[in-house]
Amino acid sequence: MGAERRQQEELQAVAERYARRAAGDLYSPLRPEVWQMLHERQRTMLQMFRAQGLGDLGALQLAEVGCGSGGNLLELLRLGFAPQQLIGIELLPERHAQARQALPAATRVWLGDATEAPVEPGSQHLVLQSTVFSSLLDDGVQQRLADAMWRWLRPGGAVLWYDFTVDNPRNRDVRGVPLSRVRTLFPGASRLVARRVTLAPPLARLVCRAHPALYGALNTVPWLRTHVLAWVEKPR
């Protein structure tokens, strides 16, 4: 009962943290730093897919934990994933409703705690998480979610991980997830391939006010990139 109670308390806290956020247009793709972050992540992800030998993206089954309003799944559809092969899982009702409206009817969108989602064990080629774990402040809740994601993967499948690795001193509602923590969350991984991406967002916003080209210039400095895109592979 203790673990279940902590799980419910943490999920309620996540909902409250998101309710406190007043992002406005902070993540609008019309902002020069945002579209450059999106393009960089998409380019790196495609390079990673190619390096892993993926061919027909439309044949891959993928589940996303914390799909929000469906933006990442829409991006994957544009890249060639098939709508009936995708599953979105979202905790917050308002975001779930937005995702359900935005995504094709053939894409399953499930509302609730991801650890209880009706995803068949061993059914997914890929499980995606994008800045979900940095919003979970309880180690046990993080581990339970990681265990669920691992169960869903078929042998040779992979967790596709995108999150930031350093703490944000101005935001106590999140915490960085370093690669050492990713390895702890998925101890059974046969391989972990990671690429550092995304110029630190506060810096990116600042420099793009002066000129959008400064994003690319500063992003050549590896230690100014705060996020990691990782491929965490399950043994075959």
Beta strands, then each sheet from edge to edge (+ up, - down):
strand 1: 62-65
strand 2: 86-90
strand 3: 108-111
strand 4: 124-130
strand 5: 153-164
strand 6: 191-199
strand 7: 225-233
sheet 1: 3+ 2+ 1+ 4+ 5+ 7- 6+
end
